[in-house]
Structures are given as C-alpha cells and as structure tokens.
Amino acid sequence: MPKISELVKDLDEIKTTTWTKLSPKQRDCIKEALSKVDADKSNANFLVKFEVALESSVEKYGVNKEHIETFIDKIIDESLEE
C-alpha cells in the first residue's frame, strides 16, 4: 500500500483549483501533516494520527486550522464527483 505522502506529493503538479488557492504556508502545512502521519508508527487510527499531526503543523506554520479542514473537505468532495 502506498504511503499517504506518496499519494499527495504531486499535488503541486496536479494543480487542482482547490490546491492552488492555498497559500504556500498552507500547502507546506498539509504536506508536513501527511508526512507526520506516515512517520507515526503507533497503533492509533488514521484520524487520530492526522488530528495530532495537523495540530502540530498548523501551530508551526501559523495557519488557520479551519482553512485546512475546509480544503480537505473540498478535496474529498472533488474526488467523490469523479
């Protein structure tokens, strides 16, 4: 099974409208959070791992967590429409 970070590392190349609307800090925050999830070898489920990683990353980058969560919701909606 591919790592999460491998699935999204090409987001800059894909250039979805939703992705390109994010600031560089927001994009870096998302990439870092996903990398942290990949690196987390605990037995916690994905959502717990992601929540912990996202909290840490939004604090580091000083971005609004709600904006990141809105982005994630939009990406999920876009993928469901395909």
Beta strands, then each sheet from edge to edge (+ up, - down):
end
